[in-house]
């Protein structure tokens, strides 16, 4: 057919359309008749159906053609729908598999193991709460690497104040810890059978390493003992390696162990991620590490805002625990020196003075606050969107963690790392480790209250009335310009003596 530039230009194709329909109908008739023959329809009946003059047969045939066409169309759409459903199911399955096994796949991409002459086996018993143990474990990894020993997965403290019987595998991903560090140090879940038999036969050589030691101490003192005993057990891990005066590669390995290798166990990480998702769904959130649990107040001896009955209760608790060495404490002097945790009331004033949005979600990363009904009133009035993991999750989801303080602390640690702003009210182990982790992740906003400056300003505003709110707020802001988690030069303590 040629293009004729007139109204009949497409006549041929239009005339083909009825023919195509007839052709299709005949094909369908043939298909139907084939089916009838296969089903054993008798000759006479079949003859009546195909006779051109048989009106009844023609009508029947038309009905059958129509039915067959509808069935074909139905099958066509059914196939399409089934394909879409199957594709959706495959996508969902792949997504689930990726989420379930993504971590496992990353484990398979561990660096090649470092080959070195093994000087022996180092076993350690970590002491303290979760974050004190965490820091100590990182020190032990660095020590094990640079004295060329095999490191055994640490035993966690089950005898401290928190009375938590969780072990390493309950809190951290053991396989990831071992695999991610294998290019630095060989780590085993337990001693090999030969070494187990040795300590059962000859006993285990145990010792606490000297606090704040540098690497020379471990080269000169610990390596010879490893050569003598083959297996050395450290009974303590807190602050056993100096912060200053050690090689950069040791510092880097500490960070790598802390911020990469110590990944939380799957149940902890999954629940912590859920908390973060719940918070994120409602907007930005601030994590307040409010150290005002009863044990913290008693241990510190800081009783600002407490009545006589409460002071007596806290003092009795402090004397009840023999490992809390300091018993007689001057609360006023300690507070003025900036050595006390901020009270909930002081915290509320500080956050308000820094112009923290009143409507931001404030996640309390802490245990049960001492006398919470009374002491949290000012903070709730200033920031009504106060939440805790206990208020965000149903009790059944927290039940497996509830009687394990270190696992509960691990949830708070993860949420703290993910927060938009982190504010610790005391410079304890969690505050320090989280601050370091947030710096490592790109200097995420971390407000470090200058407690010495704050209590002086708060007293001037509250008690003396010598400064107005605007003056108070301006002074608080000025004091914290360089305390927002921004890069700072590492401090070296003058005259610090390292054990060699």
BELJONOR-V965418 format. One record per pair of residues at least 12 apart in sequence whose C-alpha atoms are under 8 Angstrom apart, sorted by sequence separation. I is the first residue (numbers start at 0). GAP is how many residues later the second one is. D is the distance in whole Angstrom. If there is no record, write none. Layout:
{{I GAP D} {I GAP D}}
//
This chain:
{{48 12 7} {154 12 7} {155 12 6} {32 13 8} {154 13 7} {300 13 8} {153 14 7} {300 14 7} {457 14 8} {152 15 7} {173 15 8} {456 15 7} {123 16 8} {297 16 5} {136 17 7} {296 17 7} {297 17 6} {300 17 8} {412 17 8} {416 17 6} {415 18 7} {456 18 8} {297 19 6} {298 19 6} {456 19 8} {293 20 7} {297 20 5} {416 20 7} {361 21 7} {412 21 7} {416 21 6} {121 22 7} {294 22 8} {360 22 8} {363 22 7} {453 22 7} {132 23 7} {359 23 7} {361 23 6} {362 23 6} {363 23 6} {364 23 7} {420 23 7} {421 23 7} {422 23 6} {423 23 7} {424 23 8} {204 24 7} {357 24 6} {358 24 6} {360 24 5} {361 24 5} {362 24 5} {363 24 5} {419 24 7} {420 24 5} {421 24 5} {422 24 5} {423 24 7} {424 24 7} {206 25 8} {208 25 7} {298 25 7} {357 25 5} {358 25 7} {359 25 7} {360 25 6} {361 25 6} {362 25 5} {419 25 7} {420 25 6} {421 25 6} {422 25 6} {423 25 7} {204 26 7} {205 26 6} {206 26 6} {207 26 5} {208 26 8} {214 26 8} {357 26 7} {358 26 6} {360 26 7} {362 26 8} {420 26 7} {422 26 8} {452 26 7} {121 27 7} {203 27 7} {204 27 5} {205 27 4} {206 27 5} {207 27 5} {208 27 7} {210 27 8} {211 27 6} {212 27 6} {213 27 6} {301 27 8} {303 27 7} {118 28 7} {119 28 8} {120 28 5} {121 28 6} {122 28 6} {123 28 8} {125 28 7} {128 28 8} {203 28 7} {204 28 6} {205 28 6} {206 28 6} {207 28 5} {208 28 8} {210 28 6} {211 28 5} {212 28 5} {213 28 5} {300 28 6} {301 28 8} {302 28 6} {303 28 8} {118 29 6} {119 29 5} {120 29 5} {121 29 5} {122 29 5} {123 29 8} {124 29 6} {125 29 6} {126 29 7} {127 29 6} {203 29 7} {205 29 6} {207 29 8} {210 29 4} {211 29 5} {212 29 5} {300 29 7} {301 29 5} {449 29 7} {117 30 6} {118 30 5} {119 30 6} {120 30 6} {121 30 6} {122 30 7} {123 30 5} {124 30 5} {125 30 5} {126 30 5} {209 30 6} {210 30 7} {211 30 4} {300 30 6} {301 30 8} {344 30 7} {347 30 7} {351 30 7} {449 30 7} {116 31 7} {117 31 5} {118 31 8} {120 31 7} {122 31 7} {123 31 6} {124 31 6} {125 31 6} {128 31 8} {208 31 6} {210 31 8} {211 31 7} {213 31 7} {214 31 7} {343 31 6} {344 31 7} {347 31 5} {448 31 7} {28 32 7} {31 32 7} {115 32 7} {117 32 7} {124 32 7} {127 32 6} {213 32 6} {301 32 7} {342 32 8} {343 32 6} {346 32 7} {447 32 8} {31 33 7} {126 33 8} {128 33 7} {301 33 7} {344 33 6} {446 33 8} {150 34 7} {152 34 7} {343 34 7} {344 34 6} {347 34 6} {448 34 7} {149 35 7} {150 35 6} {151 35 6} {152 35 6} {343 35 6} {347 35 8} {447 35 5} {28 36 6} {31 36 8} {148 36 8} {149 36 5} {150 36 5} {151 36 5} {152 36 5} {194 36 8} {446 36 6} {447 36 6} {27 37 6} {147 37 7} {148 37 7} {149 37 6} {150 37 6} {151 37 6} {152 37 7} {445 37 8} {446 37 5} {447 37 8} {149 38 7} {151 38 6} {301 38 6} {445 38 5} {446 38 6} {144 39 6} {151 39 7} {301 39 8} {303 39 7} {444 39 6} {445 39 5} {24 40 7} {27 40 7} {144 40 5} {299 40 7} {444 40 5} {27 41 8} {143 41 7} {443 41 6} {444 41 7} {442 42 6} {443 42 8} {365 43 8} {442 43 6} {140 44 8} {364 44 8} {442 44 7} {365 46 8} {438 46 6} {364 47 5} {437 47 8} {438 47 8} {364 48 8} {438 48 8} {291 49 7} {290 50 6} {291 50 8} {434 50 7} {290 51 8} {291 51 7} {364 51 8} {289 52 8} {291 52 8} {289 54 7} {106 68 8} {110 68 8} {113 68 6} {106 69 6} {109 69 6} {110 69 7} {112 69 5} {113 69 4} {109 70 6} {110 70 8} {111 70 7} {112 70 4} {113 70 6} {120 70 8} {110 71 7} {111 71 6} {112 71 7} {113 71 7} {146 71 7} {106 72 7} {109 72 8} {110 72 6} {112 72 8} {113 72 8} {142 72 7} {146 72 6} {106 73 8} {112 73 8} {292 73 7} {296 73 8} {285 74 7} {287 74 7} {289 74 7} {291 74 8} {292 74 6} {293 74 8} {142 75 7} {284 75 6} {285 75 6} {286 75 6} {287 75 6} {288 75 6} {289 75 7} {290 75 6} {292 75 6} {293 75 7} {146 76 7} {180 76 8} {283 76 7} {284 76 5} {285 76 5} {286 76 5} {287 76 5} {288 76 5} {289 76 6} {292 76 5} {293 76 5} {282 77 8} {283 77 7} {284 77 6} {285 77 6} {286 77 6} {287 77 6} {288 77 6} {291 77 5} {292 77 5} {282 78 8} {284 78 7} {286 78 6} {290 78 8} {291 78 6} {346 78 7} {179 80 8} {180 80 7} {179 81 6} {278 82 8} {177 83 8} {341 83 5} {176 84 5} {340 84 6} {341 84 7} {175 85 7} {176 85 6} {340 85 5} {175 86 8} {176 86 7} {339 86 7} {340 86 8} {175 87 7} {172 89 7} {171 90 6} {172 90 6} {171 91 6} {172 91 6} {173 91 8} {171 92 4} {172 92 4} {170 93 6} {171 93 4} {172 93 7} {170 94 5} {169 95 7} {168 96 7} {139 97 7} {170 97 7} {138 98 8} {136 100 7} {135 101 5} {138 101 7} {135 102 5} {138 102 6} {134 103 7} {135 103 7} {118 104 7} {132 104 7} {135 104 7} {145 104 8} {349 104 8} {120 105 8} {132 105 7} {119 106 6} {131 106 6} {118 107 7} {119 107 7} {118 108 7} {122 108 7} {124 108 8} {141 108 6} {120 109 6} {121 109 6} {122 109 6} {123 109 5} {124 109 6} {125 109 7} {126 109 6} {341 109 7} {345 109 8} {348 109 8} {119 110 5} {120 110 5} {121 110 5} {122 110 5} {123 110 5} {124 110 5} {125 110 6} {126 110 6} {127 110 8} {340 110 8} {118 111 7} {119 111 6} {120 111 6} {121 111 6} {122 111 6} {123 111 6} {124 111 6} {125 111 5} {126 111 7} {141 111 6} {339 111 8} {119 112 8} {121 112 8} {123 112 7} {124 112 7} {125 112 7} {140 112 8} {141 112 6} {337 112 7} {338 112 7} {345 112 7} {123 113 7} {140 113 7} {337 113 5} {338 113 7} {274 114 7} {277 114 7} {337 114 4} {137 115 8} {138 115 6} {336 115 6} {337 115 7} {137 116 5} {140 116 7} {335 116 6} {137 117 8} {274 117 7} {334 117 7} {337 117 7} {274 118 8} {137 119 5} {335 119 7} {352 119 7} {353 119 7} {137 120 6} {334 120 7} {335 120 7} {352 120 4} {351 121 8} {352 121 8} {353 122 7} {134 123 7} {352 123 6} {353 123 6} {133 124 7} {352 124 7} {270 126 8} {349 126 7} {286 128 8} {286 129 6} {286 132 6} {285 133 6} {286 133 8} {288 133 8} {290 133 8} {284 134 6} {285 134 6} {286 134 6} {287 134 6} {288 134 6} {289 134 6} {290 134 6} {283 135 8} {284 135 6} {285 135 5} {286 135 5} {287 135 5} {288 135 4} {289 135 5} {290 135 6} {283 136 6} {284 136 7} {285 136 6} {286 136 6} {287 136 6} {288 136 6} {289 136 8} {285 137 8} {287 137 8} {288 137 8} {267 139 7} {271 139 5} {275 139 6} {270 140 7} {271 140 8} {274 140 7} {272 141 8} {267 142 7} {268 142 7} {271 142 6} {272 142 8} {275 142 7} {288 142 7} {267 143 6} {271 143 6} {268 145 8} {263 146 8} {258 178 6} {258 181 8} {170 235 8} {170 236 6} {169 237 8} {165 238 7} {163 239 7} {164 239 7} {170 239 7} {163 240 5} {165 240 7} {163 241 6} {165 241 8} {162 242 8} {163 242 7} {161 243 6} {243 248 6} {244 253 8} {241 256 7} {129 276 5} {128 277 7} {129 279 7} {129 280 8} {219 280 8} {216 282 7} {216 283 4} {213 284 6} {215 284 5} {212 285 6} {213 285 6} {214 285 7} {211 286 6} {212 286 5} {213 286 6} {211 287 7} {212 287 6} {209 289 8} {131 297 6} {130 298 6} {131 298 8} {134 298 8} {130 299 5} {130 302 7}}
//
